[in-house]
Amino acid sequence: MSVDLSIKIGSMVMKNPVTVASGTFGYGPEYADLVDLNRLGAITVKGIGPEETLGNPTPRTFETRGGMLNAIGLPGPGAKGFIDKYLPFLSQYDVPVIVNIWGKSMEDYGKVVEMLDGEDTVSAYEINLSCPNVKEGGSAFGTDTDSFSRVIELVRGKTQKPIIPKLAPNVSDIGAFAKAAENCGADAISIMNSYPAMAINIDTLEPELANRTGGLSGPPIKPIAIKLVWDAFRATTLPIIGMGGIYEPEDAIEFMIAGATAVAVGTANFTDPSTAVRVIDGVERYLVAKGYDATSDLVGTVKA
């Protein structure tokens, strides 16, 4: 028995519902010797701003019990550097490229899209409106529905390619933001980014991260992410890319039952680069075993 794993987000067709989370997979070349990139449903690259940035001072990662804290701070080559250094490599693969975009100001988001939109290799934009590790922009736009909507409307006016706002987890009503994204012309939403968190060294009395606070990712946040996906699914008709603590196929399946059309593997890439491919294979086996004809048949089937 065969099953249709493909999904569609706007004009972007993914051969299966599994991508990688921005910030956990570099720009593609970093994992090319470890993973068959053509197996992925999409490659979501590390955040791109209008100019080259260095990110936060070190230490900027810290291992917690079962998860990870990070305050990387969105270092990157900027839009021109990304076009020159990475797009030629990515163009070799038969897989959509989702570019995560961010800015310190609202106008920055528009500048990035203007610089990238003529590149055929760029398939879609994930709008980072929820990063807890930068002092300007990012999460400030993601926790106020008016600012959130204005950024999406700005980006929508710059491109016909699919746009996917990445929602902040630390809001009182995720459904309101999901609905706002739909009303502003988004093609999908992604949930969730890392959760604002902190760790302190009890001997030095100092925070473990130079930035003091960071974002928690990995298995500890999965139940939070599942609940947010479920809430958003009931509030919008947009496809949802769910992420947060996916280490095994069963985790991805749980997200899909909650309402996710697709999923992204994040922190697990650091410990087992084969995770995304294992998840693809495991989801397919599950769908076949349960008698489903297509991935879409599983989405939002939770009995709640």
N, C-alpha and C positions, 0 to 999 in steps of 0.2 A: 504493500500500500504506500502511495506517495502522498505527501502533504505539501501545500503551498505555503512556504515560509515567508514569501515576499510581503512587503508593506509599502505604502505610499504616503509621503508627507509633501503636500503640494505637488510640485513637479518632480520631486526627488523620489526615485524608486530604489528601495533597499532590497537586496536579494534575500535577506533574513533580518529578524528584528533586533540584532545585537550590534551595538557600536561600542566605543570606548569613551570613558569620561574625559573631558578636557582637563589637561594638567597632569594626567597619569600615563600618557602615551607619547609624550613629546610631540614631534611633528611628523612622525612616521618612520624616518630612517633609524631612529634609536631602537626600534623593535623589529625591523625588517629581517634580521638574521635569526630571530627567535619565533616569529609568527608569520604564517602565510597571510599577508595583508589582503589578498584577494578573497579570503574566506569571510572577511568581516562584512557586516551589512553596511557599515560606513566607518570612516575614520574621522573622529572628532579631534581636531588639533588643539594644542595649548593656546591660551588666550593671546590675541593679537590686538595691540593698540595702534594708534597712529604713528608713534615714534618708538624707537628702541628704548627699552627700560631695563634696569638692573635688578629690580625686586628688593626684598627686605634684607637686612643684615642677618648673618648666621649667629647662633643656630636657628634654623627655620623649620625643622621637623623634630618631632619627638614621638617615640613609640609609647602608646598607652596600653592598658590591659585590653587586648583584643582589637585595638584600633590604632589610629594615628592622628596626631595633631600636626597641622602644617600652617605656616605663615610665610609661604614662598613670596607672595607679593607681586605676582604676575610679571616676572621678567620675560623679555622676548625681543625679537629682532625688529619689531614694528612691521607695518604693512609692506613697505618696500623691501625690507630684508626678507620677509616671508616669501614674497613673490620671487625674488632673485635666488634665494638659497634653497627653498623647500618645494615650491610648486613644480619645478621641472621633475623632481623625484616622484612626487605624488601622481603626476600625470601618467606615469608608466602603468598604473594599476587600474583595474576594472572595478573600482569601488568609489562611491560618492565621498566627497570631502566636505565635512561640516566645519566651518571656521568659527571658533568661539571669539567674539569681539567684545572689547571693553573700552571704557574711556573714563578720564577724570572729570570730564564735563559732558553735557548732553551732546554738544557739537562734535566731540571726538568720535562718537559712534557713527555719525554721518560721514565723517572724514574717512574712517576705515572702510566703510562700505563703498564709498566713491572710488577709493584706490583699488579695491579688490574686485569690483563687480564686473569688470571687463574680462576677467580670467575665467575661461571655460571650465577649468579644473575645480573651481569653487562651486559646490552644489547647493549649499545652504549656509545660513548664518545662525549660530546660537548666540543670543544676546545675553551677555553676562550681566545680570542685574542683581546679583546676590552674593558676590565674593566678600567674605568677612575679613579679608586680610589686606585691604588697601584703605588708606585714610580718606581718599576722595572718590566720589562716584560710586560705582558698584552697588553695594548694599544700601546706600542712601537712596538710590533710585528704586530699589526693589522693595522697600518697606513703606512706600507712600504711593497710593494708587494713581494719584495725579501725575507725579513725576514718572512713574512706571509707564503709564499710558503715553505720555509725551515722547519718551524715548522710542517706544515701539512705533508710534505714528511717524516719527522722524525717519527711522530706518525703513519703514514700509514705503515711504515716499522716495527712497533712494534706489530701490531694487524690486524686481519682479521675482527674484529667487525666494525660496521658502525662508521664513524667519521663525526662530524658535526661542522665545524668551526663557531664560533659566530663572526659576522662581526661588525666592528666599524662603527658608524653612521657618524663620523666626518671625512670623506674622500671625495676627490673631485669626484671620480668615483667609486661608489659601484659596478658597472658592472665589472670593471677590477678585483676586488677582488673576485667576484662571479666566474668569468671565471678562475682565478688562482686556486681557490679551486677545481673546476672541473678538471682542468689539472693535479692537484697534487693527485688525487685519492679520494677526499672527496665523501661521499655518499649523503650529503645534506648540506645546510647552514642554520644558524639561524640569523634572523634580527628583532629587533636591540637591542643592549645593551642600558643602560641609557645614556643620552646625557650630556657631560661635562657642568657643570653649577655652579652657586654660588649665595649665599644670604648674605646680610650684615645687621646687627642690627644697626639702625640709631641712637640709644641712646648711645651704647657703641662704635660704629664705628668699631666693630669687626665682622669678618665672623661668621655666625651662626654655621658653622661646624668647629670642631677642626682641621680638615684636610684642612681648608680654602675652598677648592673646592670639589665638589662631582659629582654625576650623577643624572640628573633629570629623573623621571619616572612618569607613570600615564597618564591620559587623555591628558595633554598638548603635549605629544610627538606623539600621534597617527597619526596625519596627516603626520608627518615626516616619521614615520615608514611605512605607507601605500605607500608613494612615493618611498622609498628605496626598498620595496618589488617589486613594479611595475618595477623599473629600473633593479633590479637583475633578475626578471623573463624573461625580454627581452634579458638578456645577457647569461643565462645559462639554461641547461636542468635539473639541479639538483633540487630535491624537496627543498622547502623553508619552514622553520618554522618561521612564523611571530609573532611578539610580540611588545607590546608597547601600553598601555592604553586600554586594552580589559577589559571592565566592563560588557558588555551585549552581548547576542548572535549576535546582529546586528554588533557589532564591529568585531567579529570573521569572520562573513560572508563577511564583507567589505575586510578584509585581504585576504580571499580566492578568491574573485573576482579579487583582484589586482594581484594574482599569488601565494599565499601561499597554500601549500599542507596541512599544519598543522598549529596550532596556540598554543601559550603558554600564560596562564593567570599569571600575575605577581603581581603588586602592589595591585590589587583588593583583593588578598588573605588576606591582612591585615585588610581590612574593612568588607569583606563578604566572609568567607571561602567556602561558597557554590557556588561561582561564576563559577568555572570550570564545575561543574555538570550542573548548569543552562545553561551554554553556550553549552554543549553537547546536552542537550535536545532541546534548541532553534535552533541550527543548524539542527538537525534532522527534527524538525517541518517545518522549512523553505524549506528544500530539498523536503520533501513530498508535501508541498503546491505548489511548483513550478514544480513538476513532474519530478524531477531528480531521476535517478536510483542509483547513487553513488556520494560520496563526490567529486571524481575526476572530475565529470562532471561540477562542479562549478568553478574549479580552472582556473584563468586567463581569465575569460569571460568578463572582463571590455571592454567596447566599447570606445577605445581611440586610 
